[in-house]
């Protein structure tokens, strides 16, 4: 007979599966949002008393009051849907976090690990198929969700003309795959008693073939932590092997046109095939470089923290865009004011060295959860985060499992996913219970 916990686990499996269908939508409703709503409803139905806690609403008010105040002051009520979606993410994160901290105890771990292993395996197998389907023009499900392109390009990228082909799986971009599958795999690796070899192998291959800089940096840090731990304990932590596999697979770099010159992408782009190079080391050096985009985020964060005030959950990216386009705006103003003839003549776009003109119309994302949350919520968020870390350090045993959980949580502050949501809460809550409890032999 199926009990309540089994129903919850199966429901969570289904919701996580929908959340991972990031590249697809149903009547313009993204499947990933259906998954988030499902996780939230499971948490509410399981423990409705969460919504009856006065402290819960006090926290919500403190976090959202800057956004409401900014909307009133700026009289910008034209984007209510965006505000409601962002607010839902904040509320659902807190609700699901409370639920997951209570739900994932010892009795549920084994059953949840079993369904998590099946989910990772299913996602990995489909991702590998889609990888070759895009190269060899094989049938694939219609990727019908708008992409996150800065220039307003709604089409999803599945072809890289001058770069090795990258794994996207059921996600719109390689880095979105990384941001979802890595936490799931980490939770599985550090919580299961016995690894499913084929699942670990295929998942490592999928993550590596994204060729993401985030993967290389984060897995290298993980390798160092596990290596030092192995030296201290004088025994090898078995999780180090999947970590090494991911780093090796991240060097695989095959261009689509080298493998299949007759593919529709290569023909339409007039790409000439080159010598096939299965392993690519030339871009490893670039991984250690922060890059212009990330450097701009760091500069904006430093600039904003010097005049620190909460901007609200819908205004950070707009502020980031205005910060980046200040020189361009001045350039356009002085050009038009001093040379009126430019208004009468059509010229091709020309960059005068001050930046990207697209910033005048499109606001880029800061692509960092910590920066976005800190600037959105203000000092209250940083104070709350500090208190949480202080509580964890004072109430938990200082062992390897604690540092592995902190490393696990750190990943969410490095990913380009800018918002806390129900998925983040579920995985962090499960990770805290299942990693720090030290229920398994970590050797």
Secondary structure, 3 states (H helix, E strand, C coil): CCCHHHHHHHHHHHHHHHHCCCCCEECCEEHHHHHHHHHHHHHHHHCHHHHHCHHHHHHHHHHHHHHHHHHHHHCCCCCHHHHHHHHHHHHHHHHHHHHHHHHCCHHHHHHHHHHHHHHHHHHHHHHHHHHHHHHHCCCCCCCCCCCCCCCCCCCCCCCCCCCCCCCCCCCCCHHHHHHHHHHHHHHHHCCCCCCCHHHHHHHHHHHHCCCCHHHHHHHHHHHHHHHHHHHHHCCCCCHHHHHHHHHHHCCECCCHHHHCCCCHHHHHHCCCCCCCCCECCCCHHHHCCCHHHHHHHHHHHHHHHCCCCCCCCCCHHHHHHHHHCHHHHHHHHHHHHHCHHHHCCCCCCCCCCCCCHHHHCCCCCCCCHHHHHHHHHCHHHHHHHHHHHHHHHHHCCCCHHHHHHHHHHHHHHCCCCCCCCHHHHHHHHHHHHHHHCCCCCCC
